[in-house]
């Protein structure tokens, strides 16, 4: 008998999936593993790299995807969230997967799950794995959605595990203790397999989990390192048998350099032949939506950055300081983020604030953000708006070649800006 879902469009599928499970997040692997076993997608023939971390996951994925692509390998990527189109979450060789491919996977998952409830993220993870199982890319890059140990992508045994950074975020799910968070993120480590840690100040729990699982730990500052100046950087690392490796005078990338160094150590232990030429070319052209993304407007330059926690704000503040321009900031944030610290970190670099309500679950009101900018409100350099679009329109009026417009604070803020500006990715 034909099921109603057989005729669903992608948008209809996504609405149906969202309504299937009452919880946005339900950590645990038992349910999703059961369905994955039914689908036969838990043991990919591809090389698998799983990337966890508070910040830096996306740029590490992008470096690996770009460099491996330049080296001639086919690469599948599963990332989240998306900015404008759900298809952004599943890419094959740099191209978003089609609506029909996703619908085909959702149909297969629905048939396989029977009465097993799945969250929106679990459905998406299984869809990515099912697509990669059919397409058989050389390498699969799986970005952890939340934590690591109990995240849905951890149903697959990885060939190389990566922890990019460890900071306090998602406190409702991971707690407010870095040691505990480090242990959760390190839950993707596997016995006998490389575990790359790009956190410069790692928690002791990372090494502890590596010892407990029998993973081979490669720690930045120990097994690999990097140095940079204004226009080039050098990297040192090791191969699986312990021999030293060096790459000198590499091009400075537009994405964060620490994650480039982490990606190079991943490549050093992955077991695939990647030329220095592919590395140089990949580093030079690696870009991402919403990471210091430049958009040219009629009135001047607009930058988009998803920085939403203190660590990401620190990096953003350094980049703004280096630019030396007057900054007009459109800021929208989620209520469960440390928005007070983000505001304080960015404060010295921002001349005018345009605060926006975010109309999503957990979205913070602009007036609450304004409570942390009392002096700016009194001086007339801080205003609140009912939406990102309204804040953007107001900010553009004052934009000229002598200053820059920055949109930051959340994936949702950047997504709303992309939609309003008509920028497609």
C-alpha positions, 0 to 999 in steps of 0.5 A: 500500500502506498504511504502518504510519505511516499509523495512528500516533498523535502519540506513536507518530510522535514515538517513531518520528522520534526513533529515525530519526536517531542524532544529537539534533543535526546542524547543516547545511541540505543534507538538510532543504533537499532535503526542504523543496523536495520539500514546496514549503515554502521560500517562504511567502507569509506575512511571515516573522520569524526570531528567534535569540539566546542568551536572549530568543528566546521572549519576543520571539516572545511579544511579537510574537505577542500584539501582532500578534494584538491588531492583527487579524493571523493568526500562526503560531509555531514554537518549542522546546522544549516543556514538556508537549505537543509541540503547544506547538511549533506555534501558530496564533493562540495555539492549539497545533496539533492532533495530527491536523494534526501527524500529517498533516504527519509523513506528508507529510514521510515520503513526501517525504524518501524515504531522506534522514535527518532529525533530530527537530528537522528533522522538527519544523521541516518539520512547522511549515512544512508546516502554515503552508503549508496555513494561510497565516497573515499572519505566521510567527514562526520561533524558531532552535533552535541558533545560526542559520546552520546551524539548520533554520529558516534554510532559509527566507528571512526578511523580518526577522531578529532577534538578541536576545542573544549569550552563551556557551552550547551550547559543544559546538556553537557554541564559547566565543568570542562573536565566533564565536557572534555570526557564527553567530547573524547567519547568518539575515540576508538581503540588503536585509532588516532585521536587528534586534539587541537585544544591548546589547553586540554583537560586531563580527561582527554588523555584519560579517555585516550588511555582508557580506550586505547586510542593513540593521542596526538596533542597540539603542542606535543605531537604537532605544532605550528608557528605563523607570521604576517604572511606565512606559517609553518607546521610540524607533526608526526606520521603514524610510525613516529617520524617527524613531518614539516611543512614550511611557508604555507599560505595563511588561510582565511579560516582559523589557523589552529584548525588548519594545523589540526587538519594537517595532523589528521591528514598525516595519520589518515593513510591517504596520499595527499601532496603538498601542492593539494595542501597549499591549494586547499588551505588557500581556498578554504572558505565557509558560510558565516565565518568572517564571510564578506558580503559586498553591499551597495553601501559598503562591506558586510561581514557575517560570523556565527560567533556565539560564545566567549571563545569564538568572540575572542577570535572575532574581536582580534580580527576586528582589532586588526582591521581597525575599522569602525564597527556597526554590529547587528547582534542576535543571540540565544538565551542559553548562551553566555551573551553577557561575556560575548558583549563584553569581549566585543565591546571595545571593538564596536562603535554602534550596536543594533540588537535584534530579537531572535524568533526561534526556540531559546531566542533572546530578546534584544531588550535583555541584551541591551541591559548589558549596554546601559551606557551605549543605550544612554549615548544613543549608540545602541538600539533594539529591533524586533528582528534581524532584518529590521536591525540590518536595514537600520544599520545599512543606513549608516554604512559607508566606506569608512566603517564595516557592518558585522552580523554575529551572535548565532547561526540563526542571526546569520541565517536571517541576514543571508535570507534578508540580503538575498545571499544564496550559498 
